[in-house]
Amino acid sequence: MFYIETILKHLGIKECFSEINPCPPNMCKGLIIDRIPNTVCEVANKRFIYLGDGTGDYCPSLRFRERDFVMPRKNFPVWDLICQDPSLVKAEIHAWSDGEELEQVLMKLVNKTTMDEHARLIASDCKPQTLPIHVLDSLPNCGHKLLV
């Protein structure tokens, strides 16, 4: 998990994630995904970003909702399985092939969801023209979950 936290800190986005869940190899990660709603408050408002490359990452990829993101590594077993029938995956699929592309895709997703969350908060709490700039800086983290 150290390398994941290091990457997120380097990108300046660690605070955007309320939880990081690395899974041991050869474990049924789908069972872990099924348990998350029982352990997360307000799971309906949380968005998940799932990264994977192995065969064992396919089953959990099928369990996410439309508002979540699955990031399979291109030309690895999970990518091949998803490509056989992408319609089985409800989450948005954002593939990556190397560390540079992983960074770009992850940053794009975090920025997108952060902007979506800020827009939702602004729309539900006040009129945009009356929102002081300093309020935007004080908005809470997005509460993303990162599963790898």
C-alpha positions as CSV (number, residue, x, y, z in Angstrom):
1,M,0.0,0.0,0.0
2,F,3.0,2.3,0.5
3,Y,3.5,2.8,-3.2
4,I,-0.1,3.7,-3.8
5,E,-0.1,6.3,-1.0
6,T,3.2,7.7,-2.3
7,I,1.8,8.1,-5.8
8,L,-1.4,9.8,-4.5
9,K,0.7,12.1,-2.4
10,H,3.0,12.9,-5.3
11,L,-0.1,13.8,-7.4
12,G,-1.5,15.9,-4.6
13,I,-4.8,13.9,-4.5
14,K,-4.4,11.7,-1.5
15,E,-6.9,13.8,0.4
16,C,-9.5,13.1,-2.2
17,F,-9.7,9.5,-1.1
18,S,-11.4,8.5,2.2
19,E,-10.1,5.0,2.0
20,I,-7.5,2.9,0.1
21,N,-8.0,-0.9,0.0
22,P,-5.2,-3.0,-1.4
23,C,-6.2,-6.6,-1.8
24,P,-3.9,-9.6,-1.5
25,P,-3.3,-11.6,-4.6
26,N,-5.5,-14.6,-5.3
27,M,-8.3,-13.3,-3.1
28,C,-11.9,-13.0,-4.3
29,K,-12.0,-9.2,-4.4
30,G,-15.7,-9.4,-5.4
31,L,-16.5,-10.5,-1.9
32,I,-14.7,-7.4,-0.5
33,I,-16.6,-5.2,-2.9
34,D,-19.9,-6.8,-1.7
35,R,-19.0,-6.0,2.0
36,I,-18.2,-2.3,1.4
37,P,-21.8,-1.1,1.5
38,N,-22.1,-2.6,5.0
39,T,-19.0,-0.7,6.2
40,V,-19.3,2.7,4.5
41,C,-21.7,5.4,5.7
42,E,-23.8,7.0,2.9
43,V,-22.4,4.6,0.3
44,A,-25.0,6.0,-2.1
45,N,-23.0,9.2,-2.3
46,K,-19.6,7.5,-2.6
47,R,-17.9,6.9,-5.9
48,F,-15.4,4.1,-6.4
49,I,-12.3,3.9,-8.6
50,Y,-11.1,0.4,-9.1
51,L,-7.7,-0.4,-10.6
52,G,-6.8,-3.8,-11.8
53,D,-4.8,-5.9,-14.2
54,G,-5.3,-9.6,-13.3
55,T,-8.0,-12.2,-13.9
56,G,-9.1,-11.7,-10.2
57,D,-10.0,-8.1,-11.0
58,Y,-12.8,-9.1,-13.4
59,C,-15.3,-10.3,-10.9
60,P,-15.2,-7.1,-8.8
61,S,-15.4,-5.0,-11.9
62,L,-18.8,-6.4,-12.5
63,R,-20.1,-5.3,-9.1
64,F,-19.7,-1.5,-9.5
65,R,-22.5,1.0,-10.3
66,E,-22.8,3.4,-13.3
67,R,-21.4,6.2,-11.2
68,D,-18.2,4.3,-10.4
69,F,-15.0,3.8,-12.5
70,V,-13.1,0.7,-13.4
71,M,-9.5,1.2,-14.6
72,P,-8.3,-2.0,-16.3
73,R,-4.7,-2.2,-17.5
74,K,-4.6,-2.6,-21.3
75,N,-3.4,-6.0,-22.7
76,F,-3.6,-7.7,-19.3
77,P,-6.1,-10.4,-18.3
78,V,-8.8,-8.2,-16.9
79,W,-8.7,-6.0,-20.0
80,D,-9.1,-9.1,-22.2
81,L,-12.1,-10.3,-20.1
82,I,-13.8,-6.9,-20.2
83,C,-13.3,-6.6,-23.9
84,Q,-15.2,-9.9,-24.5
85,D,-18.4,-8.2,-23.4
86,P,-18.0,-4.6,-22.1
87,S,-21.7,-4.3,-21.6
88,L,-21.4,-6.5,-18.5
89,V,-19.5,-3.7,-16.7
90,K,-21.9,-1.0,-15.4
91,A,-19.1,1.3,-14.3
92,E,-17.3,3.7,-16.7
93,I,-14.3,1.9,-18.1
94,H,-11.0,3.9,-18.4
95,A,-8.1,1.8,-19.6
96,W,-4.4,2.6,-19.0
97,S,-1.2,1.0,-20.2
98,D,1.7,2.4,-18.2
99,G,2.4,4.6,-15.2
100,E,2.2,7.8,-17.2
101,E,-1.2,7.0,-18.6
102,L,-2.4,5.7,-15.2
103,E,-1.6,9.1,-13.8
104,Q,-3.4,10.9,-16.5
105,V,-6.5,8.8,-16.3
106,L,-6.6,8.9,-12.5
107,M,-6.2,12.6,-12.4
108,K,-8.9,13.1,-15.0
109,L,-11.3,11.0,-13.0
110,V,-10.5,12.7,-9.7
111,N,-10.9,16.1,-11.3
112,K,-14.2,15.1,-12.9
113,T,-15.7,13.8,-9.8
114,T,-14.4,16.6,-7.7
115,M,-16.0,19.1,-10.0
116,D,-19.2,17.1,-10.1
117,E,-19.3,17.0,-6.3
118,H,-18.6,20.8,-6.0
119,A,-21.3,21.5,-8.5
120,R,-23.8,19.3,-6.6
121,L,-22.9,21.1,-3.3
122,I,-23.2,24.5,-4.9
123,A,-26.5,23.7,-6.6
124,S,-28.1,22.3,-3.4
125,D,-26.7,24.8,-0.9
126,C,-26.8,28.2,-2.5
127,K,-26.8,30.3,-5.6
128,P,-23.5,30.2,-7.5
129,Q,-23.3,34.0,-7.8
130,T,-23.4,34.4,-4.0
131,L,-20.8,31.8,-3.2
132,P,-17.6,33.4,-1.9
133,I,-14.4,32.0,-3.4
134,H,-13.0,31.0,0.0
135,V,-16.0,28.6,0.5
136,L,-14.8,26.5,-2.4
137,D,-11.5,26.0,-0.7
138,S,-13.2,24.7,2.4
139,L,-15.4,22.1,0.7
140,P,-14.9,18.5,2.1
141,N,-13.0,15.8,0.3
142,C,-14.9,13.9,-2.3
143,G,-14.8,10.7,-0.3
144,H,-13.6,8.6,-3.2
145,K,-12.6,5.0,-2.5
146,L,-9.6,3.6,-4.3
147,L,-9.4,-0.2,-4.7
148,V,-6.4,-1.8,-6.2
